[in-house]
């Protein structure tokens, strides 16, 4: 419907400088990443060596959409790449 919470625009204005969208990322997906309704409880950060076991356990417990979506890297600092 094209409706977005007002907080989406505030989040985007605040964080856009630290995010780099690679070519081909749909603008709708870009907006979803800034949506304040999806900010909590969706991601868990664990050590790399624990990630596969955690995903398996979550799936076993009924969280079927569990998956590894990225990794934390040391450089460049304060930059998120979305592809």
N, C-alpha and C positions, 0 to 999 in steps of 0.2 A: 504493500500500500504506500510505501515511500515515507512512512512516519518513523521518526526517530526521537528518542528522549533528548531534551535539551542538553543533558550532561554529555552526550556523545560529542557535541561540538566543542564543549569545554575541554574534555579529555583530549580530543584531537589537537586543539590549539596548544595544549600544554605539552604533549609528548611527540608531536609530529617530527620535530627536529632530531629525535633520537631513533627514528625508524626509517629504514630504507626498504621500500617495496621494489622487488625486482620486476622486470617487465612481465606483463601478462597477469598480474594479480588484479582480479576483478575489483572495481571500485566498491561494490557492495560488500565484499569480504573485508576490504580495508575499513569500511565504516563499522562493521561488526566488531572488529578488534578494539574499537574505541567505545563501544556501547557500554554504559555503566551497569546495565542489567546483567552483563556477562562477566563482570570483573571479579567475582568472588567464588572460590571453591572449585574452579575448573582445572587448575593446574597444580601439580605437585612437583617439587624439585628434589631429586635424590641423587646420590652419587651414581656415576655411570655403571659401576659394577652391581648396583642394586636395582637398576631400572627394569631389566627384563623380568626379574622375580616379582617385582611389584606389579607390573602389568599383568602377569599371569595370575597373581593372587586376586587382583581386582576383577578380572574376567571370571575367575572361579566363583567369586562372591556376587556375580550378577551385574557388574558394571561393564557391559559388553562393548561400549565405545572406548574403552581404555586403550591408549596407545602412546608411544613415544613420539613427540611432535617437534623436538628440537634439542639443543644442547647449549650449555653455557660455555662460552669461550673467553679467553683472557683479553684478546684484542680484536677489534678496537673497543675501548672502554665505552660504556654507556651507549651502545648501538645495538639495535635489533634489526635483523635481516629477515624479511618475509618473502618467501618464494612460492 
